């Protein structure tokens, strides 16, 4: 079963943005939507990702993002179990 989740990302150093985008690209097949905003007042970038994926994938993505220097990533998962395509048939 898949889960619907939101991953919040705060990038405190612009040099980390390319690495964040590379990782997000690797998981693009699971990403439902993305919104990114520069918060100039504090010099940070804030990204919100909506993802539909197994718990293991959500955790792996959040973990990889959180390991990047000057990047904070946290996920919130729904309690709703979403059938995968193979389970729907």
C-alpha positions, -999 to 999 in steps of 0.1 A, spaced: 0 0 0 11 35 -8 7 66 15 0 101 6 25 124 23 38 160 24 75 166 26 86 201 38 121 212 28 140 243 39 172 251 21 195 275 40 223 277 14 216 282 -23 245 259 -32 225 230 -18 196 236 -42 212 217 -71 217 186 -50 181 188 -37 167 191 -72 188 161 -83 174 139 -56 138 151 -63 143 143 -99 153 107 -89 119 103 -72 99 123 -98 77 93 -106 62 94 -71 58 132 -68 23 145 -73 30 182 -69 57 206 -59 57 243 -48 89 262 -41 91 297 -27 121 319 -19 118 335 14 140 365 9 134 380 43 155 351 58 175 341 27 161 306 25 141 285 0 110 266 11 98 236 -9 66 216 -3 63 182 -20 32 161 -22 41 124 -28 22 92 -33 45 63 -26 53 34 -2 64 44 33 99 31 25 103 54 -5 89 84 15 114 77 43 143 72 19 136 105 1 132 124 33 164 109 47 185 117 16 173 153 16 180 157 54 216 145 50 224 174 27 243 202 46 221 232 53 189 214 43 161 204 67 135 179 55 105 165 74 76 144 62 40 140 73 22 109 62 -15 103 59 -31 74 78 -49 66 45 -36 35 27 -37 40 -10 -38 9 -32 -9 7 -57 -17 1 -93 -10 -36 -91 -33 -39 -60 -62 -22 -78 -66 -49 -104 
